[in-house]
């Protein structure tokens, strides 16, 4: 039973870090997909993943390119 809880909590942590990386990457970086891939890889090393999320959270927003904005 303990193994099941551990595996589920690990999967929840990895998916949460990946989702947060993507959402923060949409506004804080030029490429959200790369941010989510880096977040996914770092999610397997929890302290680094938390530092990465903190880095993205406190980073200034990237400038918006008018050619990529759809109306």
LINKA-V567174 format. One record per residue. N is the residue number from 1. RES is the residue in three letters. PHI is phi in whole degrees, 0 to 359 (NA if undefined). Layout:
BEGIN
n->N res->RES phi->PHI
n->N res->RES phi->PHI
END
This chain:
BEGIN
n->1 res->UNK phi->NA
n->2 res->UNK phi->297
n->3 res->UNK phi->296
n->4 res->UNK phi->297
n->5 res->UNK phi->296
n->6 res->UNK phi->297
n->7 res->UNK phi->295
n->8 res->UNK phi->295
n->9 res->UNK phi->293
n->10 res->UNK phi->295
n->11 res->UNK phi->295
n->12 res->UNK phi->295
n->13 res->UNK phi->297
n->14 res->UNK phi->297
n->15 res->UNK phi->292
n->16 res->UNK phi->293
n->17 res->UNK phi->296
n->18 res->UNK phi->295
n->19 res->UNK phi->295
n->20 res->UNK phi->297
n->21 res->UNK phi->297
n->22 res->UNK phi->293
n->23 res->UNK phi->296
n->24 res->UNK phi->290
n->25 res->UNK phi->292
n->26 res->UNK phi->298
n->27 res->UNK phi->255
n->28 res->UNK phi->262
n->29 res->UNK phi->223
n->30 res->UNK phi->278
n->31 res->UNK phi->221
n->32 res->UNK phi->289
n->33 res->UNK phi->294
n->34 res->UNK phi->295
n->35 res->UNK phi->299
n->36 res->UNK phi->289
n->37 res->UNK phi->293
n->38 res->UNK phi->297
n->39 res->UNK phi->297
n->40 res->UNK phi->296
n->41 res->UNK phi->294
n->42 res->UNK phi->287
n->43 res->UNK phi->295
n->44 res->UNK phi->277
n->45 res->UNK phi->234
n->46 res->UNK phi->309
n->47 res->UNK phi->298
n->48 res->UNK phi->293
n->49 res->UNK phi->296
n->50 res->UNK phi->292
n->51 res->UNK phi->296
n->52 res->UNK phi->295
n->53 res->UNK phi->297
n->54 res->UNK phi->296
n->55 res->UNK phi->299
n->56 res->UNK phi->294
n->57 res->UNK phi->293
n->58 res->UNK phi->267
n->59 res->UNK phi->287
n->60 res->UNK phi->293
n->61 res->UNK phi->291
n->62 res->UNK phi->280
n->63 res->UNK phi->294
n->64 res->UNK phi->270
n->65 res->UNK phi->271
n->66 res->UNK phi->295
n->67 res->UNK phi->285
n->68 res->UNK phi->266
n->69 res->UNK phi->276
n->70 res->UNK phi->264
n->71 res->UNK phi->253
END
